[in-house]
């Protein structure tokens, strides 16, 4: 396992997504035992973990009980949520997990709700004086604009529209839609890792050079004090805990913040390699030790991604 065993066990949700698999591999390289869970038996991540479980979807009433049962069996130190619905359930039941000795590495429920509900994110950031895109009504809209759902991830349901007819068409397909100002510029994701009080231990900005399905496949780290200061404020005010991926767009007119994702993001593996203290602090927190602030990272580190395969014999495929 690379750098030796850490005696830390992490329970990782939604291990089937490409970014989750990269995180799983990195944690295992650092000597962390990873217990993976997913609802899809054909999720490649299930076959990359030290041990894996099939679980119901997060919107299934049985999901929480299954999580608690796995915690009783495997005794993880930390649970890392993935999908938004799972994050809300885990955040709401932190006390049940704590009784089992499991630290839920996510904010408390109220903060989690603000971050996951994009309309609430907009309101809260605006109240904090963080620059954000305008939100339009049908009467005030200016084209081009962005139409997106209040809940969602990975760019699902997000559309750039240029006229009223297209906008009406997209609005009819989305529940609780948002009409947002279109901001043209360079896309950034800023990976923040914070302690249990929301104080950032590390902040790593990176440019999303190229994306596929909302996931960064080419990226580069770039020191930007302005972005880092904004993210420091966001983390402290919202009391973000553990990993968060804050997204913004920077243009000649300035910067606009658009989303807060309460997990390691699609390209966060770049930040974990640019600043190894992120995983080191995860290990410290898992052991109940005080994490250490480390703002240094490899500036200009570039990530280029490629596909990798997992081959599983028929008799090893997990069954529901």
Residue, then its C-alpha position, 0 to 999 in steps of 0.5 A: x500500500x505504498x507508504x505503509x499502513x495507517x490503521x485508518x479505515x474509510x467508508x466511501x460512498x458512491x465508489x462507482x464514479x470516475x472521480x471516486x475511483x481516483x480518490x479510492x486509489x490515492x487513499x489506498x496508496x497512503x495506507x488507508x483501508x477503504x470500504x466501498x459502497x455503491x448501489x450498482x453491482x457493475x460499479x468499477x470502484x466496488x472492485x478496487x476497494x479493500x472491501x465492498x458492499x452493495x447498498x440501496x440508493x440514497x433515496x431508499x428508506x433502507x439506505x441509512x440502516x444499511x450504512x449503520x450496519x456496515x459501520x457496526x461490521x467494519x468499524x470505519x474511522x471516517x465516512x466520506x459521503x459522495x452523492x448529495x442525497x447521501x450527504x444530507x442523510x449522513x449529515x442529519x445522522x452524525x450523532x448515530x454515526x458518532x456513537x459508533x465511533x465514526x466521524x462523518x466528514x461533512x458539514x452539519x445538516x443546515x450547512x449541507x442543505x445550503x450547499x446542495x440547494x443551489x438557490x440557497x447557495x446563491x442567497x447565502x453567498x450573496x449575504x456574505x458579499x461573495x460575488x455571484x452570477x445574477x438570478x433572473x426571472x422570466x420577465x428579467x432574463x437576459x440572453x444568453x443565460x444558463x438554465x439549471x436545476x436547484x439540485x444536481x451535480x456533474x452538469x446534469x440538466x445544465x443548459x446554455x440557452x439563447x432565446x425565450x423559446x429554448x428557455x421555455x423548453x428547458x424549463x419545462x423539463x426541470x423541477x425547480x429550475x434556476x435561470x442564471x446569468x451566463x458568465x464567460x471566462x476561465x472555469x476554476x475548481x478550488x479544493x478546500x479541506x477544512x477542520x471540524x470547525x470549518x477552518x481551512x487546512x489547505x486550499x488548492x485552486x485549479x483551472x478546469x482546462x477540459x471537461x467531459x460530463x462535468x468532470x475535469x480531464x485536464x487541469x492545472x493548479x494555479x496560485x490565486x490569492x483572491x480565490x483562496x481568500x474568498x474560499x477561506x471565508x466561505x468555509x469559515x462562514x458555512x462551517x464546511x468540514x472535510x473536503x469541499x470543491x468550490x467552483x467559480x468562473x473568472x473573467x476580465x470583469x472579475x470572478x463569480x462563484x457558482x457552486x459548492x460541492x461537499x465532497x472531493x470533486x471530479x478533478x480533486x485528485x490533482x489537488x491531493x497530489x499537489x498537496x499531500x497534506x490533505x490525505x495526511x490531515x484526513x488520517x489525523x482527523x480519523x485518529x482523533x489527532x489535531x490536523x495541521x494547516x499547510x497552505x503549500x502546494x505544487x503550483x503549475x502541476x498539470x493533470x492529464x487523464x486517461x481511461x483505465x479498465x477493471x476486469x471482473x470474472x463472472x462469479x465475482x460480480x456482486x449481486x443485490 
